[in-house]
Amino acid sequence: MVVTATDSLGNVSTDNTSNELTISLGNVSTDNTSNELSVNATNDFFVIQGNAPTATVRFTNVESNAGFVNEMGVFTVDDEQGTINGIAPGEAGYLKAALERGKVIFSALANNEFSNLLSPRELSLETGKLLAFYLVQNNTTDNVLASLATGEPVPNVFFASASVNADGFEHLQIRDLGNNAFEIAQEDGSGGADSDFNDLLVRFELSNDPPSLGTNLQGSPQRELIDLTQQQGQMVQASLNLDSSAEFDNLVGFYRLANEDGTVIDPITGQAIAPGSPGYAQAALANSVVQYEQNAIEPFLLEGGAIYAPYLLADGDSNAAYFPYLGSNADGFDHLRLLGNNVFGFEDQPGGGDQDFNDMVLQVNLSVVETR
């Protein structure tokens, strides 16, 4: 990888030989300590250097020219060889280990659809850790891990280093944009395809802003959630912006969870029901706190101290309910994508249909309005 840098006098240098280029991003951490982003020019790893244990990184979907929906994530490795728990890149089990450590940044709708609803993603990442990026071609991290667990064919996952990818092609290029910003240019075609590296362009930089309200779990394995556990004793107002390319008259809502694993409490029996267990869909819908059609949107209140998950009723049918948890969907398909901070995209057809995830796109805006 070639990285160019511009100094304060406007001199431009290109470094093809040194192992590391350190670029100061200034005093941007939330505790006013100076952070730096280090780029390993050989192995495509990144390190946030600073005194605080974490720093906020903002990722912005600049452009998506792919004909399908890709997902991008970030994960940590243990050393400059890229090993994870003693597993080297290319060895059996590496993909699973990488994705289990990973945080999904977001998925990108095809051809920049609904860009007006998309928001940047802020992720709190550990300082001093080696960070690497990955791209899931037209699929999700959840589906990849499910395929690995069952021995089914695994969707294409591409890493920055050509040596890690099965096709031997470098699918992610890192570009220095200047002004303390970088861009990840991604080629999603196997073997390099047209090698235009414009299938997904993502800008990233350190940020002064903490992650947005409700997003604490939106990088974890079950990521399409609204986490208000830290707002115990408060009421949070939620307003929605919705758009849709669906032919169905879908309904969308949110239901309350007992924990982040998706367990719900049956309001009649008091029984705890986990995703995939009999009766889950009925109990989940019984815990619904709000339900909307596309053209009937009013702000609503959520009680702090709890976790909420979005759901969709395809064509308004409770027998065609789709939730964030694969085991809770009758077809075993991941019908929901994280598109940005508190932005979710649904696919409403059984088995994934056309997999465009634009059948219902909702942006959730949250603010604390009352303390009880």
Secondary structure, DSSP 8 states (H G I E B T S, - for coil): --EEEE-TT--EEEESS-SEEEEE--S-STTS---EEEEETTTTEEEEE-SSSEEEEEEEEEE---SS-EEEEEEEESSTT--BTTB-TTSTTHHHHHHHH-EEEEEE-GGGTTGGG---EEEEEETT-EEEEEEETTS-HHHHHHHHHHT-----EEESSTTTSTT----EEEEEEETTEEEEEE--SGGGTT----SEEEEEEEESS---TT-TTTTSSS-S-EE-GGGTTEEEEEEEEEE---SS--EEEEEEESSTT--EE-TTT--EE-TTSTTHHHHHHHTEEEEE-TT----EEEESSSEEEEEEEGGG-GGGEE-SSGGGSTT----EEEEETTEEEE--SGGGTT----SEEEEEEEEEEEE-
